Amino acid sequence: MLSQTELVDYLACARRGEPLCERTLYEAYVPFVYNLVLKYIEDRDDAADVAQETMIQAFEKLSNYNPDKGAFKSWIAKIAIHRALKWTKRKRQFVTVDQFERLYERMYQEEEAESYALKARLHLDESQRELFNLYFELGFSHKEIADAMGISISNSRVKIFRLVTYLKSLKL
């Protein structure tokens, strides 16, 4: 990912239609978009297509992005989720028993993880919840967490380690 200052610079020149800036933004965010889309679409090729469509739509609507309303990563995630849901709605079809069993298994595992996460959040204070959301829910790096919380990268690592240790100690 790009630093906040790099992001601002690249967004400005991408809005002017400069291909190098668009390419840099694309390369920085397409892995995130692809992994997010994979949570909604099981087939990797289809997920790659939807990730590509997401990036195209993001560049077409780049002028609509307002940094005062949220992070660029959140904005592009919203587009990706919308595109993935739209694709799954269009792609509804019959599934094989194997596909159904895999989907059911994955849904069950995600439901258990989500249930644990909800219970764990009840035991966290506000700063721990923010850290939990940034690291586990949004997948931010230690650098991104440090920037978002105004702390050092090493402090981010320590706080994540302590949070994980605390979560492991909970009997949920």
JOZI-V623711 format. One record per pair of residues at least 12 apart in sequence whose ideal C-beta (glycine too) atoms are under 6 Angstrom apart, sorted by the first residue. I is the first residue (numbers start at 1). J is the second residue. Records with the same first field share a line. If there is no record, write none. Layout:
I->J  J
//
This chain:
1->28
2->28
4->147
7->72
10->24  25
15->62
22->59
26->55
29->76
30->51  55
33->51  54  80
34->51
36->77  80
37->50  51  80  84
40->84
41->84
50->83  84  87
53->83
54->79  80  83
57->79
58->76  79
116->172
119->172
120->167
123->170
128->163
131->159  163
135->160
142->156  157
//
